[in-house]
């Protein structure tokens, strides 16, 4: 009996553990949904506009052209602050997440590391309650901390997947996790939608509703993280626990991992394709609310219910593409989703301003492709990882995962700063989907799985 067969028979955990794993998606999805996608972009932009002295309605409608902030002496348009901060947080994750992954793979306390990262991120989100007045630097700093902690926690969370699901079940388990995540993010957003409408009738300001909705995401994240922490179990590292300073060990192991990655060029090719197309997906997600409010002139009463609809459609979309992957394979299903993403982005460019229905229809299309493209990318990458290196390789993967892309937000911010047009900024993102599609097309997935020492599922 081979080592792989023994592992399949004995080490893939229980249904209880898989359900616990699903619930971390349920817990953390509040952050990308409520904070990154809906409320923080417009709210932090408004704080930045006030700090720059752009307070008249006419100036705001004109995109605050001519008004600048100077954080650390760098001239920044208020409308570019949020994408720049997202980009900065991801630049930091390039250095932080691979070390986190290396430490997690060499530690017998992976569950405790997940707890530490999750609770730091949740605490930073809750502290955004103090984001008032002109404190845009406070908001920027807390966003960076929360986003880096979010990424670190998801690296560790992803690394459990190859340990709790055998290869033929991994697409389904990953898709269920993403679907449960959209359900969690959508449920909290239901409460936030209620707050938007109740606040409007009760005379609460939109800014106050946004601020407390952001805080609620931190509370939700912390509260539901207790479920996976009670159900997931630690496993001995493949190479045994390594004594010594964990940070030093992490950096040393990171150097080893990067060196070993050259021995898996097909895994590296998939990772490169993923980083490109997922950069586009994450930028659309994080900048959608800014585009809807600032370019299309839509109110929170339109924006928030639309994004809520996206969450629940994404629940079905993730399961639907997961079912499609059983028939045609994960790679082909991802390519289908990328073609649909390209059409969605082209349609976004021509959306008419001040009209809710076209925006809602486009949101529905996003919901149908959003979850599946990400869930299948995660499960497919898990097939390309050498056993025992899960967290290390997923740290490289997570650098460009949900809400942690940096090239896309940077391009979006630069195009807006140069043109003053959010339409130009949004259509510039087409390059990520087109190039990512072409790059993925040329990755021989079955051969890549075998090269990593794994057994391919029946359909890839």
C-alpha positions in Angstrom: 0.0 0.0 0.0 1.4 3.4 -1.0 1.8 6.4 1.3 -0.8 8.2 -0.7 -3.3 5.3 -0.3 -2.6 5.1 3.5 -3.1 8.9 3.8 -6.4 8.7 1.9 -7.7 5.9 4.1 -6.6 7.4 7.5 -5.8 11.1 7.5 -8.5 13.0 5.7 -10.5 13.9 8.8 -14.2 13.7 9.5 -17.4 15.4 8.4 -17.4 17.4 11.7 -14.0 18.8 10.8 -15.0 19.7 7.3 -18.1 21.5 8.6 -15.9 23.4 11.0 -13.6 24.3 8.1 -16.5 25.6 6.1 -17.4 28.0 9.0 -14.2 29.9 8.7 -15.3 31.0 5.3 -18.7 31.9 6.9 -16.8 34.0 9.5 -14.2 35.8 7.5 -16.4 36.6 4.5 -17.9 39.5 6.5 -14.6 41.4 6.0 -14.3 41.3 2.2 -18.1 41.7 1.7 -19.1 44.4 4.2 -15.8 46.2 4.7 -13.9 45.9 1.4 -16.7 45.6 -1.2 -19.5 47.8 0.3 -18.8 50.3 3.0 -15.1 51.2 3.5 -14.2 52.3 0.0 -16.9 55.1 -0.2 -16.6 55.9 3.5 -12.8 56.3 3.5 -12.9 58.2 0.3 -15.4 60.7 1.9 -13.0 61.0 4.9 -10.1 61.7 2.5 -12.1 64.2 0.5 -12.9 66.1 3.7 -9.3 66.0 4.8 -8.3 67.4 1.4 -10.7 70.3 1.7 -13.1 69.0 -1.0 -16.4 69.6 0.7 -18.7 71.3 -1.9 -21.2 69.2 -3.7 -19.9 70.5 -7.1 -16.3 69.6 -6.3 -17.2 66.1 -5.1 -19.3 65.5 -8.2 -16.3 66.4 -10.3 -14.1 63.8 -8.5 -12.4 66.4 -6.3 -10.0 67.3 -9.2 -7.3 69.6 -8.1 -7.6 68.5 -4.4 -4.7 66.5 -3.0 -3.7 64.7 0.2 -0.1 64.5 1.2 0.5 61.4 3.3 4.2 61.1 4.0 4.7 64.0 1.6 3.3 62.0 -1.4 0.6 63.8 -3.4 -2.5 61.6 -3.6 -6.0 62.2 -5.1 -8.7 61.5 -2.5 -10.4 59.2 -4.9 -7.2 57.2 -5.3 -6.5 56.7 -1.6 -8.5 53.6 -1.0 -7.1 51.6 -4.0 -3.6 52.8 -3.1 -4.0 51.5 0.5 -5.4 48.2 -0.7 -2.3 48.0 -3.0 0.1 48.8 -0.1 -1.5 46.2 2.1 -0.9 43.6 -0.6 2.7 44.7 -1.2 3.2 44.0 2.5 1.6 40.5 2.2 4.2 39.6 -0.4 6.7 39.6 2.4 4.5 38.5 5.3 2.3 35.7 4.0 5.1 33.3 2.7 6.7 33.5 6.1 3.4 32.8 7.8 2.9 29.8 5.5 6.4 28.5 6.2 5.9 28.8 10.0 2.5 27.1 9.8 3.9 24.1 8.0 6.6 23.7 10.5 4.3 24.2 13.5 2.2 21.6 15.4 -0.1 24.5 16.4 -1.7 25.5 13.1 -5.1 26.0 14.7 -3.7 28.5 17.2 -1.9 30.4 14.4 -5.3 30.7 12.7 -6.8 32.1 15.8 -4.1 34.7 16.3 -4.3 36.0 12.7 -8.2 36.0 12.7 -8.5 37.8 16.0 -5.9 40.5 15.0 -7.8 41.2 11.8 -11.1 41.3 13.6 -9.8 43.7 16.2 -8.3 46.0 13.6 -11.7 46.1 11.9 -13.6 46.9 15.1 -11.1 49.7 15.8 -12.4 51.4 12.6 -15.1 52.7 14.9 -12.7 55.6 15.5 -12.5 56.5 11.8 -14.2 59.9 11.9 -13.6 63.5 11.0 -10.5 63.8 8.9 -8.6 60.7 10.3 -7.8 59.2 6.9 -4.4 58.0 8.0 -5.9 56.1 10.9 -8.3 54.4 8.5 -5.5 53.6 6.1 -3.3 52.1 8.8 -6.1 49.9 10.2 -7.1 48.8 6.8 -3.5 47.7 6.1 -3.3 45.7 9.4 -6.8 44.1 8.9 -6.1 43.1 5.3 -2.7 41.6 6.1 -4.1 39.7 9.0 -7.0 38.5 6.9 -4.6 37.2 4.3 -2.5 35.4 6.9 -5.5 33.7 8.4 -6.7 32.5 5.0 -3.3 31.1 4.1 -3.6 28.9 7.2 -7.2 28.1 6.5 -6.5 27.1 2.9 -3.7 24.8 4.0 -6.2 22.6 5.9 -8.0 21.7 2.6 -5.6 19.0 1.4 -5.7 17.5 4.9 -9.5 17.2 5.1 -10.5 16.2 1.6 -9.1 13.6 -0.8 -8.4 14.6 -4.4 -11.7 13.5 -6.0 -13.7 15.4 -3.3 -11.6 18.5 -3.2 -13.5 20.5 -5.9 -16.8 19.8 -4.1 -15.4 20.6 -0.6 -13.8 23.8 -1.8 -17.0 24.9 -3.6 -19.1 24.2 -0.5 -16.7 26.3 1.5 -17.0 29.2 -0.8 -20.8 28.9 -1.0 -21.0 28.9 2.8 -18.8 31.9 2.8 -21.1 33.8 0.5 -24.0 32.8 2.8 -22.2 34.2 5.8 -21.2 37.5 4.1 -24.7 37.8 2.7 -26.4 37.2 6.0 -24.5 40.0 7.7 -25.2 42.2 4.7 -28.9 41.6 5.2 -28.6 43.1 8.7 -26.6 46.0 7.2 -29.2 46.5 4.5 -31.8 46.8 7.3 -29.6 49.3 9.0 -29.3 51.4 5.8 -33.1 51.6 5.5 -33.9 52.0 9.2 -31.2 54.6 9.5 -32.6 56.6 6.6 -36.1 56.7 8.2 -34.7 57.3 11.7 -32.5 60.2 10.5 -29.2 58.5 11.0 -26.4 59.8 8.7 -25.2 57.4 5.9 -21.7 57.8 7.4 -22.8 56.6 10.8 -24.5 53.6 9.3 -21.4 52.8 7.2 -19.1 53.1 10.2 -21.1 50.8 12.4 -21.6 48.3 9.6 -17.9 48.1 9.3 -17.5 47.4 13.0 -20.2 44.7 12.8 -18.0 42.8 10.3 -15.2 42.7 12.9 -17.5 41.4 15.6 -19.0 38.8 13.2 -15.5 37.6 12.1 -14.4 37.1 15.7 -17.6 35.5 16.9 -17.9 32.8 14.2 -14.2 32.0 14.2 -14.8 30.1 17.4 -16.6 27.3 15.4 -13.6 26.2 13.3 -11.3 26.6 16.2 -13.3 24.1 18.2 -13.6 21.6 15.3 -10.3 21.7 13.3 -7.5 19.6 14.8 -3.8 20.1 14.6 -1.6 17.6 12.8 2.1 16.9 13.2 4.2 18.6 10.6 5.3 16.3 7.8 9.0 16.8 8.7 8.5 17.1 12.5 8.4 20.1 14.7 11.4 22.3 14.3 12.9 23.9 17.4 14.2 27.4 17.5 12.9 30.9 16.7 9.8 30.4 14.6 10.3 33.6 12.6 13.9 32.6 11.7 12.8 29.1 10.9 10.0 30.6 8.7 12.4 32.8 6.7 14.8 29.9 6.2 12.0 27.6 5.1 10.7 30.3 2.8 14.0 30.5 1.0 13.9 26.7 0.6 10.4 26.8 -0.7 11.2 29.4 -3.3 14.2 27.4 -4.4 12.1 24.2 -4.6 9.4 26.0 -6.6 11.7 26.0 -9.6 11.5 22.2 -9.6 7.7 22.5 -10.2 7.5 24.8 -13.3 4.0 23.8 -14.1 2.7 24.6 -10.6 4.5 28.0 -11.0 2.8 28.5 -14.4 -0.6 27.9 -12.9 0.2 30.2 -10.0 1.3 33.0 -12.5 -2.0 32.7 -14.4 -4.0 32.7 -11.2 -2.2 35.8 -9.9 -3.1 37.6 -13.1 -6.8 36.8 -13.5 -7.5 36.9 -9.8 -6.0 40.4 -9.6 -8.7 41.5 -12.0 -11.5 39.7 -10.0 -10.3 41.2 -6.6 -10.0 44.7 -8.0 -13.6 44.6 -9.4 -14.8 43.4 -6.0 -13.0 46.0 -4.0 -13.7 48.9 -6.3 -17.3 48.1 -7.3 -18.9 50.2 -4.6 -16.6 53.2 -5.4 -17.6 52.9 -9.1 -21.3 52.6 -8.3 -21.3 55.6 -5.9 -18.8 58.0 -7.5 -19.2 57.3 -11.3 -22.8 56.0 -11.6 -24.2 58.3 -8.9 -26.1 55.5 -7.2 -27.1 55.6 -3.5 -26.4 53.2 -0.8 -30.1 52.2 -1.0 -29.3 50.8 -4.5 -25.7 49.6 -3.9 -26.1 47.6 -0.7 -29.1 45.5 -1.8 -27.4 44.8 -5.1 -24.3 43.5 -3.4 -26.5 41.5 -1.1 -28.1 39.9 -4.1 -24.6 39.1 -5.5 -23.8 37.2 -2.3 -26.7 34.9 -2.6 -26.4 34.4 -6.3 -22.7 33.6 -5.7 -23.8 30.9 -3.3 -25.6 29.1 -6.1 -23.0 30.1 -8.7 -20.2 28.4 -6.6 -22.2 25.2 -6.4 -23.2 25.4 -10.0 -19.6 25.7 -11.3 -18.6 23.0 -8.9 -21.1 20.7 -10.5 -19.9 21.8 -14.0 -16.3 20.9 -13.0 -17.4 17.3 -12.3 -18.4 17.1 -16.0 -15.7 19.1 -17.8 -13.0 19.6 -15.2 -11.9 22.5 -13.0 -9.6 24.1 -15.6 -12.2 24.3 -18.4 -14.8 25.6 -15.8 -12.5 28.4 -14.8 -11.9 29.4 -18.4 -15.7 29.6 -18.9 -15.9 31.9 -15.9 -13.1 34.1 -17.2 -14.9 34.6 -20.5 -18.0 35.6 -18.6 -16.0 38.0 -16.4 -14.6 39.7 -19.6 -18.2 40.3 -20.8 -19.2 41.6 -17.4 -16.4 44.2 -17.3 -17.1 45.4 -20.9 -20.7 45.9 -19.9 -19.7 47.8 -16.7 -17.9 50.4 -18.9 -21.1 51.4 -20.7 -23.5 51.3 -17.8 -25.6 54.5 -17.8 -25.3 56.8 -14.7 -28.2 57.3 -12.2 -30.1 54.2 -13.4 -30.4 51.3 -10.9 -31.8 48.5 -13.1 -28.7 48.0 -15.4 -26.4 48.0 -12.4 -28.6 45.4 -10.6 -28.6 43.2 -13.7 -24.9 43.4 -14.0 -24.5 42.6 -10.3 -26.6 39.4 -10.9 -24.2 38.4 -13.7 -21.2 38.9 -11.3 -22.8 36.8 -8.7 -23.2 33.8 -11.0 -19.5 33.7 -11.9 -17.8 35.1 -8.7 -17.8 32.1 -6.3 -17.1 29.3 -8.8 -14.0 30.9 -10.4 -12.4 31.3 -7.0 -13.5 28.0 -5.4 -12.3 26.0 -8.4 -9.0 27.9 -8.5 -8.4 27.0 -4.9 -9.2 23.3 -5.3 -7.2 23.0 -8.5 -4.1 24.7 -6.9 -4.4 22.3 -3.9 -3.8 19.4 -6.4 -0.5 21.0 -7.5 1.2 21.3 -4.1 3.7 18.7 -2.8 2.5 17.0 0.3 3.6 18.7 3.5 4.0 22.1 1.9 0.4 23.2 2.0 0.7 26.4 4.0 3.9 27.5 2.3 2.4 27.2 -1.2 -0.9 28.6 -0.2 0.9 31.7 1.2 2.1 32.3 -2.4 -1.4 31.7 -3.7 -3.0 34.0 -1.1 -0.8 37.0 -2.1 -3.4 37.6 -4.8 -6.5 36.1 -3.2 -9.7 37.8 -2.0 -9.2 41.5 -1.5 -5.4 41.3 -1.5 -4.4 42.1 -5.0 -2.1 45.0 -5.6 -1.5 45.5 -9.4 -5.2 45.8 -10.1 -5.9 48.5 -7.5 -2.7 50.3 -8.4 -3.7 50.4 -12.1 -7.2 51.4 -11.2 -5.9 54.3 -9.0 -3.3 55.4 -11.5 -5.8 55.5 -14.4 -8.3 57.4 -12.3 -5.6 59.9 -11.1 -4.5 60.5 -14.8 -7.9 60.6 -16.4 -10.3 61.6 -13.6 -12.7 58.9 -15.0 -13.8 55.8 -13.1 -15.0 54.4 -16.4 -11.5 54.4 -17.8 -10.2 52.9 -14.6 -12.7 50.0 -14.7 -12.2 49.1 -18.3 -8.4 49.1 -17.8 -8.9 45.9 -15.8 -9.8 43.9 -18.9 -6.1 43.2 -19.4 -6.0 40.9 -16.4 -8.9 38.7 -17.6 -7.6 38.4 -21.1 -4.0 37.7 -20.2 -5.0 35.4 -17.4 -7.3 33.4 -19.7 -4.5 32.9 -22.3 -1.9 32.0 -19.6 -4.2 29.4 -18.0 -5.0 27.8 -21.4 -1.4 26.8 -21.8 -1.1 25.1 -18.4 -1.2 21.2 -18.8 -3.0 20.6 -15.5 -2.9 16.8 -15.4 0.8 16.7 -16.0 1.3 19.4 -13.4 -0.6 17.4 -10.7 1.5 14.3 -11.5 4.7 16.4 -11.4 3.9 17.5 -7.9 3.7 13.8 -6.8 -0.1 13.7 -6.5 -2.8 11.5 -8.1 -5.0 13.5 -10.5 -8.8 13.3 -10.1 -10.8 11.5 -12.8 -11.6 14.8 -14.6 -9.3 17.8 -14.4 
